[in-house]
Amino acid sequence: MTGIGVCLTGGNTTVVKTAIIGATAYTSLDLIELLVRHPEADITHLGGRREGNPPISSIFPRLRGTCDMELGGLEPADLAEEPDVVFLTLPHGVSQEYAPRYLKAGLPVIDFSADYRLRDISVYEEWYGKHNDPGNVKQAAYGIPELFRDEVRGAKLVANPGCYPTSALLGLAPLAAAGLMESADIIVDSKSGVSGRGNKPDPGSMYCECNENLSAYKVGCHRHEPEIAQGLGMMGLESPDVFFTPHLAPMDRGIQSSMYVKLAEKADDEELEKTMRHRYEDEPFVTVRPGDDQPRTKDVAFSNRCHVAVKALRGDRACVTSVIDNLAKGAASQAVQNMNVMFGLSETLGLH
């Protein structure tokens, strides 16, 4: 029998039953805690590959007394109770093996991997390798609700975006959609906490390597670059030319992105900020700050929030800054936001 043990909830009456497949990832820990607190969600299955199917609280002691459910299998047949939605927190290349099985079983899927984010299969295969489920890519909604809410609403498959693209696109989308920025030479410079590297043993993630250190990595060849370009194209920017450089910062979590763009015509701080505020005036999770009040990662830590700011540079360029929590708005809490949209719930439910 799978799924022995419980995750304590608030005595829900209207419940979205959820399953998490790949429950031992860092992002899964945040996701479990969010779903446990969610007033209209319940966890019915945690799938993972650990010998003996231990309780999830033995892997993440923070969950002891809150969620002590034992791990079960990864297949649809391993689920003792049919969920309303399945979260796949599996690596790229693996998700595309399991997503079709759950979709075929009639279960909506929110996928955390890159397998359904890139709509051009040739681009995916250039950056990630062979794709064995191209048919489902066409039906996947790209899950940044602030930008693509209508696609997410009612979708059967949602591609939860990458953390870096989330921070970059929420910052750049208003200017792109308003026709205020050019397509050429879009520079995205981002810093991320060490949790972005995952929880697999890696010398580069060791304390002695990361502490008191800041370093760029995968310069010119990071897989999130085409995802950022695709997102800008979806916002109406023709043939965006993106240069993306990520950095590893000595902090647990958070992303700060600084983006430099050429403006289609000269604009001042007031005009650019007005464009940003108009785009996000009804968005509960995005805060636009004045260009002289730069956002910090601490301002959004452990939340689904994104803070953005914009400054004109010499009139014909602009610097847009954006901060998110990479494990939250960059992964788990954005997935819960997508779930809320999919099921017609209040978008902020369980996320304040």
Secondary structure, DSSP 8 states (H G I E B T S, - for coil): --S-S-B--S--SS-EEEEEESTTSHHHHHHHHHHHH-TTEEEEEEE---TT--BHHHHSGGGTTTB--B-B-SSGGG-SS--SEEEE---TTTHHHHHHHHHHTT--EEE-SSTTT-S-HHHHHHHT---S-HHHHTT-EE--HHHHHHHHTT-SEEE---HHHHHHHHHHHHHHHTT-B-SS-EEEEEEE-GGGG-SS--GGGSHHHHTT--EE-STTT-THHHHHHHHHHHTT-SS--EEEEEEE-SSSS-EEEEEEEEBSS---HHHHHHHHHHHHTT-TTEEEE-TTS---GGGTTTSS-EEEEEEEETTTEEEEEEEE-TTTTTTHHHHHHHHHHHTT--TTTT--
